[in-house]
Amino acid sequence: MRASIGDRLHIHTNHVGVEDQYGRIVEIRGANGAPPYLVEFPDGHTSLVFPGPDAVIEPGNQAHKTARGVRPSRRVHTRAGW
């Protein structure tokens, strides 16, 4: 797992009725973008987080990033009638 400052940490829950947690990464304490991360949550508190397997890094400013060189895939038919 690698992150940059400003990326969003999304922690999925595995309990019914409990919402997922989201936070903004404000500091990276590991080498080369690795955990642990200092994360600021929407309620204003910060916490040092060692993300588990239920966590996902979502790049910050996704609206400004575009996938270049990616073309829609074509369907390839290998048998008649498909």
N, C-alpha and C positions, 0 to 999 in steps of 0.2 A: 504494500500500500504506500503510495506516494501522494503528497499534497503540496500545495502552494498557499502562501498567505492569501486570505480572501476566499478560498474555496469553502464550500459548505459541507459539513459533516452530517450525514443522515444516518441516524441510528434506528433501525427497524425494531419493532417490539414483537414479542412472541406471546403476549398476554392479551386476552380478549378485554376490550374496554379501555385499554391503555394506548394513548396516542404515540406515534413515532416522535422521536426527538430530533431537532435540527439545531445546529449551531454554526457559527462562522469561525474559521480557523484564524487566530490572530497571532500565533507564534508557533514555530516548529522547533522542537527541542532535539529531534533526532538528526542523523546525518542524511543529506541528500533527499530531504522531504519525507523521511521516515518518522513514525511515531516515537515519542509521545507528542501530542498537540495541545496547545493551550487554546481552549475553545470558549467563545462567548455565546451564551444562549440568549434567546429573545427576552427573558425576564431580567437580563442585565448581569447575571452572575457568570463568572468564568471558572473553568475547571480544567485540570490537567487530565487528558483523556488518552488512554491506551486502547484504541478501537479493537473490538472483537470481530468475529466473523459476521455479525449482524450489522456492521457499519459499512457505509459506502461514501466515498468522496465524490462530491458533485462539483465540477469546475465552476469557479466564480466567473461572472460576466459571460455566461453562455450565449447571450444574445449577440455578443460581439465576435464570437468565434464561429467560423464556418468550416465545413468539411470540404476541402479542395481536392479535386481529382477523384471524387467519388461519383460514380454514375449508377443510375438505377440498374438493377440486374435484369437480364432478359431471361425469359423462360426458354429452356432448351428442350425440344421434343426429340426423343431418341427412338420412339416407336410410333408407327402409324396409328392414328386413332386417339392419340393423347392430346 
